[in-house]
Amino acid sequence: MADLLTLAEVYRRLDGACRAAGSQSAFAAQAGVTPQFVSAVLRGHKAPSSGLLATLGLRQVTRFVVTKDVVYAQEGEALARP
């Protein structure tokens, strides 16, 4: 399974990529986005786009976590409530 990152870790990777490129503007040009967008992502005002994530070698996935046991009905049956 691939490593899962927190959003804070994504921000750190983005910041590091900007530093490696020489500036946010230089990284933005490589990623095909505006410097304003990169800045907004780094400040937490916008979510990173799939293109920006791809430039960082990342992709976003959605995960769901079970928080409680729930009984589900079979097709055609009423939902059983504990």
N, C-alpha and C positions, 0 to 999 in steps of 0.2 A: 504494500500500500504506500502511496506517495505521502510525503510529509505534509501535515496540515499546519497552516500558519494562522496566527491571529492577525487581525487588521493592523495592530501596532507593528507586527513584524513585516507586513507588506509596506507600511509607511517607511520603516527603516530601510528596506530594500530599495524603495523608490528614492529615498534621500541619498543612499549610497550610489545608486545609478546616476543621479544628477551630479554628485560630486565627481564621479569617475568620468562623466562626459564633460566636465568643466563648468557646467551651469545648468540651471533648470531649463533655460532656453535651448541649450545644445541638446539636452536629453529630449525635450519636447520635439525638436526637429527630427531626431532619430525615431521617435515613437509615432510621429505623424499627428501630434496634437498640439494645441497652443500652449505657450508658457503659462498663460493664465489658468488653463485647466490643470496643469501639473501643480501649480501653486494652490489651487482650490482643493485638490485631492490631498496634498500634504497638510493643509490646514483642517482637513476633515469636513470641508464644506460640500464636497462632491465625492461620489463613489468612484473608484477607479474603473475605467472602461475595459472591455475585454481586450481591445487593442493595446492599451497601456499595460495591462497585465501580461499579455503575450510578449511584449517587448522585454518584460522582466523575467520571462520564462515561467509564468504562472497562469493559471486559469482558476476561475471561481467555481466552487461547487456548493451545493446546498446540502446541509445535513439536518436530520431530525433526531431528536433524543426523546426516548420514552420517559415521561415524568410520573406516570401512574398507570396501573393496569386498568384496562377498559375491556369490557366484554362486548364483542361485535356480533351482530346477527348474521346468520347465513342468508343468502338471497331469498327474498320472499317472507322472511320472518321479522317480527318486531324486534327492535333493539332491547336487549336485556339490561336493565339498570340495577346495579348492586344496591 
